[in-house]
Amino acid sequence: MGLTEVERGRFLDPSEAVFAAMQVFMELDAYPDLREELFRREITASLEDKGPGIPAEEVFAKLKATINKAAGHKPPTWVKVPYPS
């Protein structure tokens, strides 16, 4: 789930997509054996993927750029907006 699904019209906005993802996450919490099996399948599929790998230097360079970009942003703040009467 992500912005692609919002663009396709599956969700009205990103917060709705996050809400749906959290629901799935919480529902899986009740079934640890299922969650573990799904996780195991994801790992197995990743290990069996014969596609081209990404060099570690490239991965770490992208991570460092993302961290540096995020470090320059002010953290979000919550502003309570009074409900109109």
Legacy VTK file of the C-alpha trace (Angstrom):
# vtk DataFile Version 3.0
C-alpha trace
ASCII
DATASET POLYDATA
POINTS 85 float
0.000 0.000 0.000
1.187 3.466 -0.651
0.752 6.530 -2.758
0.305 4.390 -5.854
-2.906 2.984 -4.389
-4.100 6.508 -3.558
-3.348 7.591 -7.147
-5.301 4.589 -8.451
-8.290 5.660 -6.374
-8.233 2.701 -3.997
-7.844 5.075 -1.044
-8.975 8.673 -0.668
-5.720 9.839 0.901
-2.499 8.464 2.428
-3.966 8.406 5.946
-6.675 5.994 4.806
-3.991 3.705 3.323
-2.026 3.803 6.594
-5.198 3.025 8.541
-5.854 -0.038 6.358
-2.260 -1.211 6.746
-2.448 -0.842 10.521
-5.678 -2.851 10.612
-3.979 -5.720 8.774
-0.973 -5.483 11.096
-3.174 -5.604 14.209
-5.251 -8.489 12.854
-2.089 -10.502 12.155
-0.959 -9.882 15.733
-3.634 -12.343 16.871
-2.091 -15.083 14.669
1.659 -15.210 15.370
2.078 -18.505 13.482
0.526 -17.005 10.338
2.569 -13.813 10.681
5.760 -15.883 11.034
4.884 -17.996 7.983
4.205 -14.908 5.862
7.484 -13.401 7.019
9.320 -16.644 6.222
7.809 -16.692 2.710
8.872 -13.088 2.086
12.435 -13.889 3.145
12.517 -17.044 1.009
11.197 -15.170 -2.032
13.821 -12.463 -1.526
16.632 -15.013 -1.260
15.439 -16.860 -4.366
15.120 -13.658 -6.425
17.707 -13.946 -9.191
17.323 -10.315 -10.256
20.301 -7.985 -10.278
21.561 -7.076 -6.831
22.312 -3.585 -5.621
25.888 -2.912 -4.538
26.195 -2.183 -0.819
27.947 1.130 -1.529
24.924 2.307 -3.515
22.477 1.214 -0.798
24.448 2.957 1.945
24.874 6.103 -0.165
21.093 6.288 -0.679
20.459 5.676 3.026
22.947 8.377 3.998
21.341 10.837 1.562
17.882 10.051 2.970
19.088 10.519 6.547
20.826 13.792 5.700
17.732 15.070 3.918
15.498 14.142 6.878
17.928 15.762 9.338
17.344 19.122 7.659
13.582 19.021 8.179
11.791 20.220 11.245
9.840 17.430 12.933
6.067 17.524 12.462
4.018 19.091 15.212
0.450 18.536 16.284
-1.798 21.560 16.196
-5.205 21.182 17.763
-7.806 23.002 15.678
-10.967 23.862 17.582
-14.127 22.347 16.176
-16.367 25.110 14.787
-19.515 25.596 16.827
LINES 1 86
85 0 1 2 3 4 5 6 7 8 9 10 11 12 13 14 15 16 17 18 19 20 21 22 23 24 25 26 27 28 29 30 31 32 33 34 35 36 37 38 39 40 41 42 43 44 45 46 47 48 49 50 51 52 53 54 55 56 57 58 59 60 61 62 63 64 65 66 67 68 69 70 71 72 73 74 75 76 77 78 79 80 81 82 83 84
